Amino acid sequence: MDLLEIIGLIAAFLTTVSFLPQVIKVISTKDTRSISLRMYIMFILGVTLWLYYGWQKGSISMILGNGITLILAGVILIYKLKERSNTRD
């Protein structure tokens, strides 16, 4: 593994771990009122494209970072969509 990929893994770790406090807060409080639905939809689309790009480049740091970030952001989006549908009932 070269130095550039190691730097990528460190960057992927830091940006992915930064989502954990938000995911934990959303799961524990089930409150997503202050979270923008449009932002998370666009973010998930962007992360999905980065994941595809990393897959095509064969970059393990891009695949791991964006794959895990996609899961974490997806959890928040699911909670946001659930809360949104509950307020419409």
Secondary structure, 3 states (H helix, E strand, C coil): CCHHHHHHHHHHHHHHHCCHHHHHHHHHHCCCCCCCHHHHHHHHHHHHHHHHHHHHHCCHHHHHHHHHHHHHHHHHHHHHHHHHHHHHC
